[in-house]
Amino acid sequence: MDSDTLDDLDLQLLHALQIDGRAAYSTIAQVLGVSSRTVARRYGRLRTSGLVRVTGVAAPGPIATAEWIVRITVRASAAGTLARALAQRPDTAWVTVVDSGTEIVCIFRIPDDGPAPLAGLARHGDVLDISAHRLLHHFMQRRWRGRTSALTTAQIEALRPPDTAATQSLSLTELDHRLLAALSLDGRTSYPDLARRIGWSETAIRRRLDELRRAGILRFSVEIDPAAFGFTVSCVIWMSVVPHQLQTVATALASDFEAAFIGATTGEHNLIAIAVFRNSAELYAYLTERITTLDGIERMETTPIAAHTKRDAQIFR
């Protein structure tokens, strides 16, 4: 599917899922003014086509998870195979091939604030160079705006999930980990299916899932290819920013329509941006007319994204 096949209802449904990826079909239907069957059928079509995937993701903060951005220079002939192998790992959250297949950029989420797992990667015969950068701070609390422009303010408020600010401390059990693993494969797995897989009652599953969300441990991510909205060029922008201006530059970029992610990192480049454009001309204009207007950026490197192998959570085996 592409942007030419998406109608207004598709765009509204995709926006609704961005607000609450776990929202019931009946809730979405009421807000959109259609039947629950229509919503379920539309979501099924979008899901089957590979356009959208909802996943449950354990938030790094509440469970002391370190996030590492790892850059791996590889032989171009091996990039696809290695990227797929990295995507199969449960500790990767984002895997992309950049620079026409000569580099892989991925994010590792490591429990207990552990180090990036570089030793095994460095021994791989097709890895030419590797570096790791600790992700220190996320500057964006919103999704890329290209996905979230189909609903009115009133519709957004009607779909907004409960407050997920951490109000209590929860200790994760083995059953919790099994629940999180199931949701990482499909965030919209039904309560009966979750109950069968985990061995809890549906009532217990509903209650615990709500507790995990309210504690800020569980969030729902919606994976959608920006090309479906007509934005065919994605790019990682690495910036070296004067330290005392890092916050100002990052905050300014986080407000841009093009921005999909802004984060502060360790290393030579202390700010990373992932940005989305309709074409390469828009990318050029953004680099030359927007970023160059910001004081404090000393150096910049751009790496166009050639392919997404994994966007956020576990992939199907």
ZAPAVEX-715249 format. One record per residue (C-alpha): residue number from 1; residue in three letters; x, y, z. Coordinates in steps of 0.05 Angstrom, whole numbers. Example, Ala and Ser with C-alpha at 12.3 -4.5 7.8 and 13.67 -1.06 7.14 Angstrom:
BEGIN
SITE resi resn      x      y      z
SITE    1  ala    246    -90    156
SITE    2  ser    273    -21    143
This chain:
BEGIN
SITE resi resn      x      y      z
SITE    1  met      0      0      0
SITE    2  asp     22     71    -11
SITE    3  ser     -4    142      2
SITE    4  asp    -47    139    -61
SITE    5  thr    -89     82    -31
SITE    6  leu   -100    114     37
SITE    7  asp   -167    150     44
SITE    8  asp   -188    198    100
SITE    9  leu   -214    142    144
SITE   10  asp   -147    105    139
SITE   11  leu   -110    167    159
SITE   12  gln   -157    179    218
SITE   13  leu   -149    108    241
SITE   14  leu    -73    112    237
SITE   15  his    -75    178    276
SITE   16  ala   -120    146    328
SITE   17  leu    -71     89    338
SITE   18  gln    -15    138    349
SITE   19  ile    -54    167    407
SITE   20  asp    -70    100    438
SITE   21  gly    -45     38    403
SITE   22  arg    -87     -5    449
SITE   23  ala   -153     33    441
SITE   24  ala   -213    -13    431
SITE   25  tyr   -244    -15    362
SITE   26  ser   -309      8    393
SITE   27  thr   -276     69    423
SITE   28  ile   -243     88    358
SITE   29  ala   -307     75    319
SITE   30  gln   -347    121    364
SITE   31  val   -297    177    356
SITE   32  leu   -292    169    281
SITE   33  gly   -367    160    271
SITE   34  val   -365     92    238
SITE   35  ser   -380     21    260
SITE   36  ser   -333    -23    301
SITE   37  arg   -334    -73    245
SITE   38  thr   -310    -21    196
SITE   39  val   -252     -1    242
SITE   40  ala   -232    -74    253
SITE   41  arg   -234    -88    178
SITE   42  arg   -193    -26    161
SITE   43  tyr   -141    -42    214
SITE   44  gly   -137   -114    190
SITE   45  arg   -125    -91    119
SITE   46  leu    -71    -42    140
SITE   47  arg    -38    -93    186
SITE   48  thr    -39   -149    134
SITE   49  ser     -9   -103     81
SITE   50  gly     50    -89    128
SITE   51  leu     34    -15    131
SITE   52  val     23    -12    207
SITE   53  arg     44    -52    267
SITE   54  val     27    -37    340
SITE   55  thr     77    -62    392
SITE   56  gly     82    -59    467
SITE   57  val    149    -29    488
SITE   58  ala    179    -29    558
SITE   59  ala    199     43    574
SITE   60  pro    274     49    590
SITE   61  gly    269     97    649
SITE   62  pro    227     60    701
SITE   63  ile    264     -6    692
SITE   64  ala    335     22    690
SITE   65  thr    351      6    618
SITE   66  ala    411     37    583
SITE   67  glu    401     58    511
SITE   68  trp    461     55    465
SITE   69  ile    465     80    393
SITE   70  val    514     35    357
SITE   71  arg    545     51    289
SITE   72  ile    573     -8    251
SITE   73  thr    613      1    187
SITE   74  val    605    -63    146
SITE   75  arg    621    -93     79
SITE   76  ala    563    -73     34
SITE   77  ser    550   -145     13
SITE   78  ala    537   -165     85
SITE   79  ala    495   -106    109
SITE   80  gly    426   -138     98
SITE   81  thr    444   -205    130
SITE   82  leu    476   -172    191
SITE   83  ala    418   -123    198
SITE   84  arg    368   -180    199
SITE   85  ala    409   -217    251
SITE   86  leu    412   -155    295
SITE   87  ala    337   -146    287
SITE   88  gln    325   -216    315
SITE   89  arg    360   -198    380
SITE   90  pro    313   -181    438
SITE   91  asp    360   -125    461
SITE   92  thr    355    -84    397
SITE   93  ala    301    -32    389
SITE   94  trp    318      1    322
SITE   95  val    359    -27    265
SITE   96  thr    371     11    200
SITE   97  val    418      6    140
SITE   98  val    446     74    120
SITE   99  asp    495    103     69
SITE  100  ser    474     56     13
SITE  101  gly    490     -6     53
SITE  102  thr    559     10     82
SITE  103  glu    535     24    153
SITE  104  ile    484     -2    202
SITE  105  val    457     42    258
SITE  106  cys    419      8    314
SITE  107  ile    395     22    385
SITE  108  phe    408    -29    440
SITE  109  arg    367    -28    504
SITE  110  ile    408    -61    558
SITE  111  pro    378    -79    627
SITE  112  asp    409    -53    691
SITE  113  asp    446      4    656
SITE  114  gly    494    -45    625
SITE  115  pro    546    -31    571
SITE  116  ala    535    -38    496
SITE  117  pro    549   -110    473
SITE  118  leu    606    -93    425
SITE  119  ala    654   -152    435
SITE  120  gly    614   -202    395
SITE  121  leu    599   -152    340
SITE  122  ala    672   -131    333
SITE  123  arg    692   -204    320
SITE  124  his    644   -210    261
SITE  125  gly    683   -219    197
SITE  126  asp    644   -168    158
SITE  127  val    647   -112    210
SITE  128  leu    700    -61    192
SITE  129  asp    690    -11    249
SITE  130  ile    643     -1    307
SITE  131  ser    627     54    357
SITE  132  ala    576     61    413
SITE  133  his    544    125    441
SITE  134  arg    501    127    504
SITE  135  leu    434    159    492
SITE  136  leu    429    209    549
SITE  137  his    364    246    537
SITE  138  his    302    245    491
SITE  139  phe    280    315    471
SITE  140  met    214    296    436
SITE  141  gln    151    276    472
SITE  142  arg    109    274    408
SITE  143  arg    106    231    346
SITE  144  trp    127    255    277
SITE  145  arg     72    303    257
SITE  146  gly     63    273    188
SITE  147  arg     26    215    221
SITE  148  thr    -16    257    268
SITE  149  ser    -55    309    228
SITE  150  ala   -121    274    211
SITE  151  leu   -161    284    275
SITE  152  thr   -191    345    309
SITE  153  thr   -170    368    378
SITE  154  ala   -236    341    407
SITE  155  gln   -224    273    375
SITE  156  ile   -153    270    402
SITE  157  glu   -177    285    473
SITE  158  ala   -231    231    468
SITE  159  leu   -178    179    450
SITE  160  arg   -123    201    497
SITE  161  pro   -103    143    543
SITE  162  pro    -96    149    619
SITE  163  asp    -39    189    647
SITE  164  thr     24    147    644
SITE  165  ala     66    189    691
SITE  166  ala    100    141    739
SITE  167  thr     59    148    803
SITE  168  gln     80     83    836
SITE  169  ser    138     34    838
SITE  170  leu    125    -35    811
SITE  171  ser    169    -96    815
SITE  172  leu    165   -137    751
SITE  173  thr    149   -211    759
SITE  174  glu    164   -268    712
SITE  175  leu     92   -265    688
SITE  176  asp    101   -190    674
SITE  177  his    161   -206    630
SITE  178  arg    119   -257    592
SITE  179  leu     64   -205    584
SITE  180  leu    113   -153    558
SITE  181  ala    143   -204    510
SITE  182  ala     75   -222    481
SITE  183  leu     56   -149    472
SITE  184  ser    123   -134    439
SITE  185  leu    102   -181    382
SITE  186  asp     32   -152    375
SITE  187  gly      9    -96    420
SITE  188  arg    -64   -108    402
SITE  189  thr    -65   -182    421
SITE  190  ser   -134   -195    451
SITE  191  tyr   -143   -205    526
SITE  192  pro   -167   -277    516
SITE  193  asp   -104   -294    475
SITE  194  leu    -59   -260    527
SITE  195  ala    -94   -298    582
SITE  196  arg    -82   -365    546
SITE  197  arg     -9   -350    532
SITE  198  ile      9   -324    602
SITE  199  gly    -36   -366    646
SITE  200  trp    -73   -309    680
SITE  201  ser   -147   -293    678
SITE  202  glu   -171   -239    630
SITE  203  thr   -189   -196    690
SITE  204  ala   -119   -202    718
SITE  205  ile    -88   -186    650
SITE  206  arg   -131   -124    642
SITE  207  arg   -114    -99    712
SITE  208  arg    -39   -112    705
SITE  209  leu    -34    -82    636
SITE  210  asp    -67    -19    663
SITE  211  glu    -20    -17    723
SITE  212  leu     41    -24    678
SITE  213  arg     17     33    634
SITE  214  arg      1     79    692
SITE  215  ala     69     64    723
SITE  216  gly    102     86    659
SITE  217  ile    133     18    647
SITE  218  leu     93     -1    585
SITE  219  arg     78     43    525
SITE  220  phe     50     26    457
SITE  221  ser     88     43    394
SITE  222  val     58     46    324
SITE  223  glu    106     28    269
SITE  224  ile     88     61    202
SITE  225  asp    132     73    142
SITE  226  pro    132    149    128
SITE  227  ala    131    131     53
SITE  228  ala     58    113     63
SITE  229  phe     45    187     74
SITE  230  gly     87    208     15
SITE  231  phe    151    222     53
SITE  232  thr    203    178     18
SITE  233  val    269    206     46
SITE  234  ser    292    193    117
SITE  235  cys    359    214    144
SITE  236  val    401    209    208
SITE  237  ile    434    276    223
SITE  238  trp    494    274    271
SITE  239  met    513    341    301
SITE  240  ser    569    366    346
SITE  241  val    539    423    386
SITE  242  val    574    471    435
SITE  243  pro    554    443    503
SITE  244  his    522    505    531
SITE  245  gln    477    511    470
SITE  246  leu    458    437    465
SITE  247  gln    391    445    500
SITE  248  thr    372    506    458
SITE  249  val    389    473    392
SITE  250  ala    356    407    410
SITE  251  thr    292    442    433
SITE  252  ala    288    483    369
SITE  253  leu    297    421    325
SITE  254  ala    246    381    365
SITE  255  ser    192    431    345
SITE  256  asp    204    421    270
SITE  257  phe    153    384    228
SITE  258  glu    209    343    197
SITE  259  ala    235    317    263
SITE  260  ala    219    245    282
SITE  261  phe    270    238    338
SITE  262  ile    319    283    374
SITE  263  gly    367    256    427
SITE  264  ala    430    277    464
SITE  265  thr    487    226    462
SITE  266  thr    558    215    485
SITE  267  gly    615    218    435
SITE  268  glu    641    266    383
SITE  269  his    571    280    358
SITE  270  asn    530    298    420
SITE  271  leu    463    308    385
SITE  272  ile    426    260    337
SITE  273  ala    365    276    296
SITE  274  ile    323    231    252
SITE  275  ala    285    272    201
SITE  276  val    234    255    146
SITE  277  phe    224    290     79
SITE  278  arg    183    282     16
SITE  279  asn    245    283    -28
SITE  280  ser    319    298    -29
SITE  281  ala    307    371    -47
SITE  282  glu    270    381     19
SITE  283  leu    327    348     56
SITE  284  tyr    377    395     23
SITE  285  ala    335    455     40
SITE  286  tyr    329    432    113
SITE  287  leu    404    424    120
SITE  288  thr    422    489     86
SITE  289  glu    365    535    106
SITE  290  arg    344    509    174
SITE  291  ile    401    476    210
SITE  292  thr    452    528    188
SITE  293  thr    410    583    221
SITE  294  leu    421    552    291
SITE  295  asp    479    578    331
SITE  296  gly    525    528    365
SITE  297  ile    529    472    313
SITE  298  glu    602    461    299
SITE  299  arg    600    400    254
SITE  300  met    546    359    220
SITE  301  glu    543    291    186
SITE  302  thr    484    263    148
SITE  303  thr    471    189    134
SITE  304  pro    410    175     90
SITE  305  ile    369    114    113
SITE  306  ala    369     61     59
SITE  307  ala    325     10     96
SITE  308  his    290     -1    162
SITE  309  thr    300    -72    188
SITE  310  lys    269    -61    256
SITE  311  arg    233      1    281
SITE  312  asp    219     -7    355
SITE  313  ala    202    -75    385
SITE  314  gln    213   -149    374
SITE  315  ile    200   -176    304
SITE  316  phe    164   -239    284
SITE  317  arg    209   -300    277
